[in-house]
Amino acid sequence: MLLGCGLYYGVLMFNLAVTFWIGESLLVLTGLLIYVPITAFALLRLLNKIPAGHPSMDHAILNSDSPSTLLKRYTDSTTRS
């Protein structure tokens, strides 16, 4: 997982460097404004400097049902009543 993230950010840094080299400073600034806050948040979260969300929300997100299961549950509940 972290190897993929490292590769992604390596390519991103290369792209931003080439963009800066060809003189597109506004495009570099836009790219930095998009990725620096996301990266800072992810690093702070990985280092446990930002507390995790409510445990029940993590459970709900990680163990969420597929849309087909939810649809089946909905149709079963409407046919019973």
Legacy VTK file of the C-alpha trace (Angstrom):
# vtk DataFile Version 3.0
C-alpha trace
ASCII
DATASET POLYDATA
POINTS 81 float
0.000 0.000 0.000
2.664 2.512 0.989
4.783 1.550 -2.009
1.897 2.525 -4.293
1.474 5.828 -2.455
5.187 6.512 -2.758
5.112 5.800 -6.482
2.063 8.043 -6.928
3.680 10.952 -5.088
6.949 10.393 -6.944
5.154 10.743 -10.276
3.250 13.745 -8.919
6.474 15.492 -7.864
8.031 14.752 -11.263
5.008 16.185 -13.043
4.999 19.320 -10.886
8.743 19.771 -11.412
8.416 19.511 -15.193
5.423 21.840 -15.126
7.467 24.391 -13.158
10.435 23.912 -15.509
8.353 24.790 -18.579
7.092 27.945 -16.876
3.527 27.035 -15.909
3.740 28.430 -12.388
-0.027 28.837 -11.984
-0.551 25.167 -12.779
2.146 24.226 -10.238
0.488 26.397 -7.603
-2.878 24.806 -8.331
-1.385 21.320 -8.053
0.262 22.186 -4.753
-2.935 23.692 -3.363
-4.740 20.475 -4.184
-2.205 17.964 -2.856
-0.464 19.662 0.078
-3.546 19.791 2.375
-4.519 16.203 1.534
-0.974 14.987 2.121
-0.650 16.925 5.380
-3.938 15.510 6.653
-2.940 11.956 5.674
0.468 12.251 7.345
-0.985 13.713 10.520
-3.577 10.948 10.597
-0.921 8.255 10.051
1.183 9.714 12.874
-1.905 9.744 15.163
-1.742 13.511 15.612
-5.404 13.741 14.551
-7.809 11.507 16.461
-9.811 8.959 14.543
-13.518 9.377 14.016
-16.144 7.663 16.099
-15.496 3.880 16.152
-19.031 3.078 15.041
-18.518 5.178 11.906
-15.312 3.309 11.065
-17.188 0.044 11.465
-20.050 1.273 9.297
-17.711 2.436 6.542
-15.416 -0.585 6.569
-18.230 -3.126 6.779
-20.780 -1.408 4.593
-23.085 -3.572 2.563
-22.979 -3.644 -1.192
-25.703 -1.765 -3.072
-27.290 -5.039 -4.192
-27.582 -6.237 -0.579
-29.150 -2.952 0.469
-31.604 -3.138 -2.444
-32.553 -6.708 -1.524
-33.080 -5.653 2.089
-35.257 -2.757 0.975
-37.381 -4.847 -1.380
-37.802 -7.560 1.258
-38.984 -5.005 3.817
-41.487 -3.405 1.411
-42.978 -6.709 0.281
-43.621 -7.801 3.873
-45.779 -4.804 4.760
LINES 1 82
81 0 1 2 3 4 5 6 7 8 9 10 11 12 13 14 15 16 17 18 19 20 21 22 23 24 25 26 27 28 29 30 31 32 33 34 35 36 37 38 39 40 41 42 43 44 45 46 47 48 49 50 51 52 53 54 55 56 57 58 59 60 61 62 63 64 65 66 67 68 69 70 71 72 73 74 75 76 77 78 79 80
